Amino acid sequence: MGRFLKFAYIILFFIIQSITVYAGENAGEIPYSVRMVLFKTQQLLAKDKTFEALELLEKFQSKQPPGLKPGGKNPKGYQHYYINFNIGNCYLKLDNIKKASAAYKAAVTNNPEFTPAWLNLAKCYYDMEDYNEAGNCFFKGYTTAEDKTPEVLYYSAVSFMAAGNNKKSLEVFENLFATYNEKIKLEWKQALAQLYLSTDQPLKALPYLEEIVAEISGKSRKEWQKILLYQYISLNMKSKSLNYATRLINEDPIEPEWWKILLHIHLTDDCYQDALSALTILSYIRTLTLQETKLLADLNMNLGIPVQAVNYYEKLISEKKDSKIYEKLISACLALHKPDKALKIIDHALQYKREKKICMLKGRILFEQEKYKEAYKLYQRVAKEMPHPGYPWLMAGYSAWYLEDITKAAYAFNSAARYPKYKKKAEKIISIIKDRGKFN
C-alpha cells in the first residue's frame, strides 16, 4: 500500500503534461482565453505560487454564464477540462481533497478520455478512503491511457482489495497477470497470494507463495516462509510439509518457529518419538510455555521415559498448582518404583486440594505396601464422600480382609455389591466369607 501512495503524488507530472499538450499540436482545439490562463498558471506554479494560480483559475471560471454546470461545454472554455484539471491540481497541492476531487470529476465529465484527471481523482478517492471508487478511477485511467502501464492496473486491484471488493480485485489482478506476465513484480505476487488466501483459494495462492519465498529477502522472508509452510500443512501435503520444514531448519536451525511447526507436523502424523525430539530441541532454543512443558512431560511419560517426565511435572507444579498435573507426577513416580516419593507428593497435593482421584492413588500405594489398616481407613473415608463409591468399598473390603477383620470386610463388600460394576467381585468374596465362617 505504501508504494501506491507514493505513486499517487505524481501530480506535477500531470501539470507539466497538460501544459505541454495545449502548447503543442492540440492548441487549436483549446480556446485562446483558456490557453492564456493556463500559460499564466504555469508561470505561477513554476514559482510555487499555488494560491495565486488557484485564484487566477477560479477568477477565470467565475466569468462563466449562469447555469453552466461543472464539466459543461461552452465556446470560451470556462469549464474546459484543462481548467478543472489544474484547479484540481492546485487544491490537491493545498490538501483540500474534497474540492480537488470535485474539480477532477468536472474534468472527466467534460473529457472522459482524459487519463491524468482519472488518475488524480483515484488518488483523491483513496485518500478519502473510498477505495471502491479509487479502484474504478484507476481502472478508467488505465483504459483511457495511450501508453498503458501495468502499475495502474495494480493500483486499481489493490484499491478494490482495500474496499473488500475481492471479486473485482481478482478480475483486475488476473487481467494484470495475463497481460503482463513477464513484468510481474514481487509485491504484486504478494498481494495476489494474500487475496487468494483471503478468498479461501489456497491452491491458487500456492504457486505464487512458492515464487515469493524464492525471490524475497530481508525481514519479511521468514513470514512468507511460514505462510507457505502452513499452506502445505492445511492442504494436507504431508511430504511437502515435512520436507519444507526440514529445509527451513537446515537453513536456520535456531529459529524456534520452525521447530514448533515441525512438532505440529509430527503430532498430526502420530510420530510421537519425532515430536518429542523436536520439542526437546525447542526447549533448548527458548523457554517453553506451560502448555508446551506439559506436552513435553506427557510425551516423555507416554514414551516410557518417566524420569524426564517427573522433572517436567515438578517444574509445572512449582509454577502452578494443578490437581491433574499432581496425578501425572504421582503416576510417573510410581512408574519409577518410588512409592515413598509418590506418597509425599500426594500429601502436598491434598494440602492444595482434596481430590478423590489422588486419594485413591494414595490408597493404592498403601495397599501395595501392605499398610492395610491405613488403606482401609482411607478407602472407607473416600467411600463415604463419593456419590458412587463401589470401588473404594471394594478396596476397603480387601484391606479389612487382609487385616482379618471379617465384620468390616463383610460390611465393605456388601456395600460394594450395591453397585453393578463391582457386584460380581464383591459377592464372590462374600460367598467365601460365608463358606469359611472365618479367615484361615
VENWO-V609600 format. One record per residue. N is the residue number from 1. PSI is psi in whole degrees, -180 to 180 (NA if undefined). Layout:
[[N/PSI] [N/PSI]]
//
This chain:
[[1/-36] [2/-40] [3/-39] [4/-44] [5/-36] [6/-43] [7/-38] [8/-15] [9/20] [10/40] [11/-38] [12/-35] [13/-42] [14/-33] [15/-47] [16/-42] [17/-44] [18/-38] [19/-43] [20/-42] [21/-48] [22/-11] [23/-7] [24/-131] [25/-22] [26/10] [27/-31] [28/-20] [29/-9] [30/129] [31/146] [32/-40] [33/-37] [34/-43] [35/-40] [36/-43] [37/-42] [38/-35] [39/-46] [40/-36] [41/-43] [42/-41] [43/-42] [44/-42] [45/-33] [46/-27] [47/10] [48/34] [49/72] [50/-42] [51/-45] [52/-39] [53/-43] [54/-42] [55/-41] [56/-47] [57/-43] [58/-31] [59/-42] [60/-44] [61/-26] [62/-13] [63/0] [64/156] [65/149] [66/140] [67/-6] [68/118] [69/157] [70/129] [71/-6] [72/154] [73/142] [74/158] [75/-35] [76/-7] [77/32] [78/-30] [79/25] [80/145] [81/-29] [82/-37] [83/-51] [84/-35] [85/-45] [86/-34] [87/-45] [88/-41] [89/-42] [90/-47] [91/-36] [92/-41] [93/-26] [94/9] [95/26] [96/83] [97/-37] [98/-47] [99/-33] [100/-45] [101/-38] [102/-40] [103/-42] [104/-38] [105/-38] [106/-39] [107/-45] [108/-22] [109/-40] [110/-37] [111/91] [112/-9] [113/8] [114/94] [115/-48] [116/-38] [117/-38] [118/-42] [119/-43] [120/-31] [121/-38] [122/-42] [123/-41] [124/-48] [125/-39] [126/-44] [127/-30] [128/5] [129/25] [130/75] [131/-32] [132/-45] [133/-36] [134/-44] [135/-43] [136/-43] [137/-39] [138/-42] [139/-40] [140/-38] [141/-34] [142/-47] [143/-27] [144/-13] [145/140] [146/-48] [147/95] [148/136] [149/140] [150/-26] [151/-40] [152/-38] [153/-39] [154/-44] [155/-35] [156/-46] [157/-45] [158/-27] [159/-47] [160/-36] [161/-44] [162/-28] [163/-9] [164/10] [165/72] [166/-36] [167/-48] [168/-40] [169/-43] [170/-39] [171/-47] [172/-43] [173/-46] [174/-33] [175/-45] [176/-48] [177/-32] [178/-36] [179/-36] [180/50] [181/-35] [182/-9] [183/14] [184/129] [185/160] [186/-46] [187/-25] [188/-41] [189/-39] [190/-45] [191/-43] [192/-40] [193/-44] [194/-38] [195/-43] [196/-40] [197/-41] [198/-21] [199/18] [200/47] [201/62] [202/-32] [203/-34] [204/-31] [205/-29] [206/-50] [207/-34] [208/-38] [209/-41] [210/-38] [211/-39] [212/-49] [213/-23] [214/-27] [215/-31] [216/153] [217/175] [218/-165] [219/-34] [220/-9] [221/-44] [222/-38] [223/-41] [224/-35] [225/-41] [226/-43] [227/-45] [228/-45] [229/-42] [230/-31] [231/-41] [232/-42] [233/-48] [234/-28] [235/7] [236/34] [237/80] [238/-45] [239/-45] [240/-40] [241/-51] [242/-44] [243/-41] [244/-39] [245/-42] [246/-41] [247/-43] [248/-38] [249/-40] [250/-34] [251/-39] [252/81] [253/-12] [254/13] [255/110] [256/-29] [257/-38] [258/-40] [259/-36] [260/-42] [261/-39] [262/-39] [263/-47] [264/-43] [265/-47] [266/-39] [267/-40] [268/-35] [269/8] [270/28] [271/78] [272/-32] [273/-43] [274/-38] [275/-42] [276/-41] [277/-45] [278/-43] [279/-35] [280/-43] [281/-40] [282/-37] [283/-24] [284/-25] [285/-40] [286/165] [287/130] [288/151] [289/168] [290/-40] [291/-40] [292/-39] [293/-41] [294/-44] [295/-42] [296/-42] [297/-46] [298/-41] [299/-45] [300/-43] [301/-47] [302/-25] [303/12] [304/33] [305/66] [306/-28] [307/-39] [308/-38] [309/-43] [310/-46] [311/-46] [312/-38] [313/-39] [314/-38] [315/-43] [316/-45] [317/-36] [318/-25] [319/-33] [320/121] [321/134] [322/125] [323/-39] [324/-37] [325/-38] [326/-45] [327/-44] [328/-38] [329/-42] [330/-43] [331/-38] [332/-41] [333/-40] [334/-36] [335/-27] [336/3] [337/46] [338/71] [339/-34] [340/-41] [341/-38] [342/-41] [343/-40] [344/-42] [345/-39] [346/-44] [347/-40] [348/-42] [349/-41] [350/-25] [351/-35] [352/-50] [353/131] [354/102] [355/137] [356/-40] [357/-40] [358/-38] [359/-41] [360/-36] [361/-40] [362/-42] [363/-42] [364/-43] [365/-46] [366/-41] [367/-44] [368/-28] [369/5] [370/27] [371/70] [372/-34] [373/-47] [374/-38] [375/-43] [376/-46] [377/-43] [378/-47] [379/-38] [380/-43] [381/-44] [382/-40] [383/-38] [384/-17] [385/-16] [386/148] [387/-28] [388/79] [389/38] [390/-48] [391/-50] [392/-33] [393/-39] [394/-47] [395/-34] [396/-38] [397/-48] [398/-41] [399/-46] [400/-37] [401/-47] [402/-22] [403/-5] [404/33] [405/91] [406/-40] [407/-49] [408/-38] [409/-47] [410/-43] [411/-44] [412/-42] [413/-38] [414/-38] [415/-42] [416/-33] [417/-15] [418/-9] [419/120] [420/-39] [421/-29] [422/4] [423/-47] [424/-47] [425/-45] [426/-44] [427/-31] [428/-44] [429/-37] [430/-41] [431/-36] [432/-44] [433/-43] [434/-40] [435/-41] [436/-31] [437/-24] [438/171] [439/142] [440/NA]]
//
